[in-house]
Amino acid sequence: MDQASQGLLAVPFILHSQPTAAYDERSDVLTKMATAAHRRYAEIMRDVEALINDHIVQQKRGTHGRSKLKLLVPSVGVFFTPLRLEEAFNFQDDRRKISSRRFVPPSFNDIRLTLNSAQLMSLARNGPVQLMTFDGDVTLYDDGESLSDENPVIPKILRLLRQGTHVGIVTAAGYTDASRYYDRLHGLLDAVANAVTDKEIEDPKVIIVGGESNYLFEFDYHAETFLKYIPRKTWMLDEMRTWQEDDIQSLLDVAEGALKECIDNMQLSAEIVRKDRAVGIIPVTGPGKQRFTREQLEETVLVTQQILELSDPGKKVPFCAFNGGNDVFVDIGDKSWGVLSCQRYLGGIEGSKTLHIGDQFLSAGANDFKARLACTTAWIASPAETVALLDEFHYHSESQRED
């Protein structure tokens, strides 16, 4: 949708932009250009919004395969809510001055942020949002770092909890030891515990799902790490119970073989890490440790993914092969199962009442992409964008209450 919308907006930019207007003595040229461009951009967004609304109607009838949007964009998936695209474009245009630009056309980031705003507006209008889930690295904190006490996202998450929104962190990091998650998330967990002590928040629901969808921890005020491990058998979805352990280990065996093949073919300075529900490669530790290139990481993801898709266990057990920034891992399940597990564990929250925020929706091995099967999503590019997005959601929610 992002790329298709960007292409549609390119036409009015070419027709109405005035790159030579700087040399024109008439002062109203740029104003007229911006007005004309804004009108055409808004019309396009209105038309795309209508296509989405038609797709949603067809979705409810079970005939969305025949919607006009599906014919135009065959890869389009499920919509959990309408998207207020025209209103969202007006909101972003006011801030980013998209229509006033003469040399730079509407960019991928312009469209991405407009779609985010459209989703937030819809959720605020049809609220309340009952569950908000987050990726970890690059979403809540910088890649490889931890959620420290001074992180500006913490007050925003506490605000959600005070308003009754449950919070989940669905991360690829897979640990069975609560202390490992405390090390990564201590700033948030300490802040939630302090808010409970001060009686600012009662019975906060904070869930950690690790290994994409393999381990679940719940906030526990009385635990040393403020986290309690929840045994898998108590929260597994019925569909997950059909995954046989023999098939899981066979899939990991095939994945390990594919990863070793990539190490040999590209002569990577890497070592294999095998866990009970995952296998991956990391740089060889030591003084000479080097970062993998993006191309090496994505090649490894794509090769491994194709081998698994063609394998027998890969047809029986869902998996996720993803680029972790300086490693590649294959996990059993994916983030759609992780979000669905959160929803079910918290009482059966619907996808239209859930928002997943993450940074990996585009490149090879983008593990947040699968969350779109379970709920609404927002695509951010940095922890700072997450903070801004939560502030924007609060703004739309407050505006809705005032109306």
N, C-alpha and C positions, 0 to 999 in steps of 0.2 A: 504493500500500500504506500509506503514512504516513497519508493522510487517512482511508482506510477504517478503519484500526486506531483512529485517534483517535475516530471516530464510535462504534465498538463500545464503547470504554471510557467514553463519556459516560453510558451507561445505568446501570451500577452506581454511578457517581459521584452521579447524581441520586437513586438509591434509598437509598444508604448514607451520604452525607455528612450531617454534623450541624452546620449553620451556627449553630444556636442553642445548641450544647453549652457555649459559654463561660458561659452563664447557668445551667447545670445544676450543682447541688451535688454530684452523683455524680461522683467522680473517675475512674471506670472507663468513662465514656461514650465519650470520645475513643479510648481503647485498643480498645474493642469496635468502634467505627466503622472504625478503621484496619485491624484484623484482618479484618473482613468485606469491606472494600473490596479489601484485598490479595488475599484468596482469590478474589474474583470477577474481578479484573483478571488474576490468574495463570491462571485457568480460560480466560479469553478468549484469552490469549496461547497457551495450550496448544492450543486449538481451531484458531487460525490456523496454528500450527506444523504441525498435522496436515494442514490444507488444502494447505500448501506441500509437505509430504512427498508427498502424493498427486499433486500437480502434477508433482513431479520424477519420480515413477514413470511417469506418463503421458508426460512429456517423453522419457524413455528409450525408450518404446515408439513414439514418434512420434505419439501421440494426445493431446497436451496441450491441443489445441483443445477437447477434450471434458471437461477436468477441471472439477471443481466451482468451483475458484478462478477459472478463466478465465470461467466463466459469471457469477460474482459480480463480478469485476473484469476486464472485457474487455481493458483496456490492459496487464494484467500480462505481463511478458516472460519471459526465460529465467532460471532459477536455476542457478548454477554449483555451489552447495553447499547443504545444508540450513541452516536458520536456527534457532538454539537460543533461541527467543523467550521461553519461560517462564523459563529460567535467566537470560537477559539482563535480563528485567524484574525479577527478584529482585535482580540486581546493581545496576541503576539505582535501584530503589526504596529500597534500603539507602542510597544516596548522595543521592538527590534527594527522598526522603520523599514520594513521589507519593501513596501511600495515606493519609497523615496529613493531607492538605490538606482543608479544609472549604469554602473559597470558590473555589478555583482548580482546575478539572478537569484531567485529564491533557492536556497541551498538545502542539502539533505538535513542539516541541523534545524533550519527553519521549519521544515515539514515535521521532523521528529518532535520538536517542541510543541508545534501546533496540535499534533495528534495527542501528545500528553495532556495538553490543556483541555482538548475536547473530551478526553476520558475523565479528567478530574471534574469538569463541569457537570458531566452526566452523573457521576457518582454523587456529587454534592447535591444535585437536584433530586436524585432518587434514593438518597441515603436513608439511614446511616450506613457507613462502611463498617462492617463488623470485624473484618480481619485485614490487616496489612502485613504482607510478607516482604522480606528484603533478602537480596543476595548479600554476601559479605565483602570480599575484596573488590575494590574500585567503586562499590556502591555505598558502603558505610564507612570504609577506611581505605587508605591507599594500598595498592597491591603488596601483599606480604607483611603489612603492618597489623596493628591491633586497634580495637576500639578503646582508646584511652579516655581518661577522665575529662579532658578538656575538649573532646570532640564536639563540635557545634550541633551534630545531629541528635545528641542525647536529650536536650530539652524538648526537641520536636517530638521525639518518641514518647517522652513522659507526658507531653500534652495529649497525644493520642490515647495513652492508657487512662489518663484522667477523664477523658471523654467517653470511656467505655469501649474503645476499639482494642481488640486483641492484636498482639504483635507476634509475628513469626520470623525467624531467620532461617532461610533454607539455603544451605551452603554445601559446596562440594567437599569441604574439609570433613573427613570421616574419622571420628574418634569414639572409642567406647568409654573413655575416662572423662568425667565431667570437668576435671581440673584443666584439661587441654582446651576446652571451650571457654572456661573462665579466663585463661591466659589471653585468649583472643578477644573476649567480650567484657573484660572486667569493668571497664568504665560504665557501661550500660547496666550491668548486673548490680554493681555497687550503688548506682544512682537509683535504681528501682527499689533496692532494699532500704535505702535511706528514706525514700518517699513513703514506704510502708511504715517505717519507724515513726516518721513525723505525721502519720495518718493523712497524708495527702492523697494516697491511693489505697483502695481496699481491694484485696484479692486480685492483683494484676495477673493477666494471662499472657505469659511470655513463653513461647515454644521455640526450641532449637531443633531443626531437622538437619542431620549431618549425612555426608555421603550421598547427597542428592535426595535420597528417600530411604535410608537404611538405619538411621539411629535417631531416637527422639528423646529429648530432655525437656523438662518443664521447670519454670522458675519455682524455687522452694525457699522461702524466707529463712527457714530453720536449718538448711543445709550449709555446710562449710563453704561451698563454692556457689551457693544460691541456685544450684541446679540439681534436679533429681532425674536419674535415669529411668526411663519408662521401658519395660521389657517389650520386645518387638511383638510378641504374641498378643499383647493387650491393645495394640493400636493398628496392626496391619489391616489393610483393606482386604476384602474378600478376594479380589482379583489377585492380590499379591500372594495369597496363600496357595495359589495354583502353581507358583514358580517352584520347581523341584530343585533341591540342593545339588543333586548330581548335574542337572542342566546348568545351574549357576556356576559351579566349579569348572565345567567343561567350557563354558563361554569364556571364563577368565583364562583358562589354559590357551584357547585360541587367540585371545587378545594378547597374552604374554608372548606367544610366538610371533604375532604380527609386529609387536613393538621391538622384539629382538631383531627381526628382519630389517626394520627401519634403522635401528642403531648400526647394523652392519652396512646397509646400502649407503647411508649418508655419513658413515664414520663418525657418529655422534659420541661425544665424551659423556656418556650417560650410564646410569645404573637402573635396574629394574626394582620396583617396590611392589610387593604383593601383600594385599590385605585380605580379610575374609570376604569382603564384598567389593573389592576394587583391585586394579592393577595399573601401574603407570611407570613412567620414566622420569627421573630427575637428573640434574647435572651431577657428575661425579664430585663428591665433596673433597675439600682440600684446598691448598694454596692456589692451585691452578684452575679453580672452578670458573666456568664461563657460562654466559647466557646463551641460550639457543636463539637463533634468528626466528622471526615470525614465520618465514617461509618453511623452515625446518619443522616448526611446531605444527603448522597447518597441513603440511605434507604427511606428517605422522598421523594426525587425526584422520585425514581422508583415507589413507591407505588402510589403517586399522578399522575404520568404520566400514569400508567396503568389504574387507575380509570377513568381518563379523556378520554383516548383513547376508552374505552368501553362505554362511555356515549353518549347520543344523541347530546348534544351541541358540544362535542369534535369531532364529525364527520362533523360538519358544519363550525366551526371556527378554524383556525390554532392557535396554542398556543405553548409556550415554558416553560417547567418546568426546572429550573436550580439551581445549587449549587453556591451560591454567596460567598463562603468562610466561612461565619459564619451566613448565612441565606439561606432560600429557597424561591424562588418566582415563581409564574406562571404569565407570561405576555401574552397578546393577540398578536398574530403574533410571529415573530422571526427575527433573524438577516438577513436572506435572504430577507425578506420584507423590512428591514431597509436599506440594501445596494441597493436593487432595487429602493427604494424611492429616495435615493441620486442620483442614475444614471438618473432616469427619471426627477427629479427636475432640474438637471444640463444640461438637453438637450438631454438625451437619450444616455448616455455613455454605450458602450458594456462591457460585462464581460471580454473579452480578453484585455481590456484597463483599467481594474480596479484591484487593489490588496487590499485585506483585511488582516490586520495583527492582530492576536489575540493569546491568550494563552489557550483557552478552546476548544480542538478538540478531546479529548480522553475520559475522565472520564464521569460517569453518570451526566447528566445535563450540558454537555459541549455546551454552547450556541453559540460559534463561529462556530461550525461544520456546522450549516445550511447555513452560508455565502457561503459555497462551491457550493451551488445551483445557486448563483448569479454572481460569479466572481472567479478569481484566488485567492489563499490564501497563507499565510506564517504563520508557527506555531512557536511562540517564547515561552520562558519559564520565561522571566523576562524583566523588562524595559531596563536593560543593553543590552540584546540580541536585543531589538528593535533598539537601537542606532547602534549596530554593523551591523544589517541587512540593515538599511538605508545607512550606509557608504558603505556596500558591493554593494548595488544597484547603488550608485553613481559611484563606481569604475567600475562596468560592463558597465554602461551607457557611462562613459568617454572613456573606452577602445573601445567601439563600434564606438564612434565618430572618434577616432584616426584611426581605420581600414577603 
